[in-house]
Amino acid sequence: MLQFIIRRLLWAIPVLFFVALVSFFLMHQAPGGPFDKDNNKKQVDGATLASLNRRFGLDKPQYINPAAASRLWASGERNPLTVGRAYLDSQFFNYVFNAMRGDLGPSYRQRGKNVQDIIFKQWPYSMRLGLLAMIFAVITGIPLGVIAALRQNSIVDYISLFFATIGVSVPTFVIGLLVIIFFGTTLKWISITNNDWNTWRPYLAPSLVLGLSTMSFITRITRSTVLEVKRQDYIRTARAKGLSERMVIVRHILRNAMIPVVTVLGPALVDLITGAVITESIFSIPGVGKFFVDAIFQRDYSMIMGSTLIYATLVVMANILVDLSYGLLDPRIRSQG
């Protein structure tokens, strides 16, 4: 098991490097830069723009710096480490080296603030929203899927599939707007302005909106896996041995049917925490997603790169935890590990 964890952690290194490379490439394909002139704000002259680019290292080549390596070589430097470091003295590799030390750099648009400070300050808001959405999705989706499978082709099955299909099909922003209009404006059950996001109460409506799609997906995958498992030979054998129906369902059907469900729970939780951009915008939640969108429009390179790397790290760690959880559900997997 320890070798498996180490192997997966080592595989995470090239994955994160590739994510950083693709993010950097796509980010620089957008026209302009973080210090471009804005007609609605004070103009930045050319000398100031050049000074800012030099201060933050944006005047260096994007990927490699052969000119710096050539100058060192011409000056008589023969140390391969020194020449190689000069060759990689570029925007991308400087950012990667700093990120490996835990430094995500300063924000180009929010003066005096580091990216990691901004993310960690807004992270609790996104974490609360994502956790509540996942709790709602799990405690609602799994029972609905199990009941629908055990009562296949009944009215309960049809109602569960009906709501699950609606939850998957209707976009989050539509559901969010309907909730605000109906429960906030008409019934006055929820507050849509001046919310104190340091308490749990304002998160209830956004978490239901955010978790509805995940709940619907969990319902459908739980139903399909339970239907597949309950038709297996060992289920008929368990019933033939005289086990009670409750024991067959709990110890044989559910335990084996939960493996595909657990597979999607880890990435789903990360997706709910990091991907709640629309929900955070609709309900004005000051989470990481909102700041990430603002950074894209402002071309805040360091903020975009830092947020993307943290998101990717969470996804990788979630997949590793999901793989480890297999052994708790299926002894065959544990013995193979």
Buried (B, 14 or more C-beta within 10 A) or exposed (E): EEEBEEEBEEEBEEBBEEBBEEBBEEBBEEEEBBBEEEEEEEEBEEEEBEBBBEEBBBEBBEBBBEEBBEEBBEEEEEEEEEBEBBBBBBBBBBBBEBBEEEBBBBBBBBEEEBBBBBBEEBBBBBBBBBBBBBEBBBEBBBEBBBBBBBEEEEEBBEEBBEBBEEBBEBEBEEBBEEBBEEBBEEEEEBEBEEBEBEEEEBBEBBBBBBBBBBBBBBBBBBBBBBBEBBEEEEBEEBBEEEBEEEEBBEEBBBBBBBBBBBBBBBBBBBBBBBBBBBBBBBBBBBBBBBBBBBBBEBBBBBBBBBBBBBBBBBBBBBBBEBBBBBBEBBEEBEEEB
